[in-house]
Amino acid sequence: MALVGAEVGCSLTVSSVAENVTDPHVHFLRVRDETLPIYLRMAWRGASDNPSLPPVLALAERVWAGAADAAAP
């Protein structure tokens, strides 16, 4: 949200982010129409010891079921 707040970027995010951003330069619009599928590509260092990585990967696998089949090891 830093680039959005600096008025040099835009973002598509989940509603929980909108509930926690207080920057007056950031505005949220709800997407209501049916949309096309969203294709997600993720990259990370294989040797990463960041404790947030496993929960993020687990969430991505739950949200985008079947996407792990196309993921590179």
Secondary structure, 3 states (H helix, E strand, C coil): CHHHHCCCCCCCCCHHHHCCCCCCCCCCCCCCCCCCCCCCCCCCCCCCCCCCHHHHHHHHHHHCCCHHHHCCC
